[in-house]
Amino acid sequence: MLQPLLTGLREGLKAGLVVSILVTFLVRGGHRDRLPALWAGGGVAVVASFGFGALLHFTSASMSFEAQEAFGGILSIIAVAFVTWMVFWMRRAAHTIKSDLHGKMSNAVELGSVAVGTAALLAVGREGLETALFIYPTFQAQGAGAGPAVGALS
């Protein structure tokens, strides 16, 4: 229960940080009218993340035990690759993240509400997909039960 809690907390904080930067940009730039699109994009990303998690679960449910183990192992390796890539990317881009987000959001504001929603969808969706990918092996390892789900949603 602790591992999914920490994973969900970490990914949720990252998504919250990105959303707060985008909201601050829109509010300070006088684009409050674009906030509903931002929230809609974030909401769609959350739903898509749960859908991805369900897809992982129901895909593996029809597999044999050995295939489930292989599937979980491959997903764990992919998760490690994501984390490793993220560490190197953050090291390179840490000082320019805010300006990059502001530049992309500035372009999205010019294009319209759909572009703002899409920017939020991509920013939050990436974190949600990572969360589902990181938590799935825990669900598989701990078997049936509410513990991992309670930890992830806490």
Secondary structure, 3 states (H helix, E strand, C coil): CHHHHHHHHHHHHHHHHHHHHHHHHHHHCCCHHHHHHHHHHHHHHHHHHHHHHHHHHHHHHCCCHHHHHHHHHHHHHHHHHHHHHHHHHHHHHHHHHHHHHHHHHHHHHHHCHHHHHHHHHHHHHHHHHHHHHHHHHHHHHHCCCCHHHHHHHC
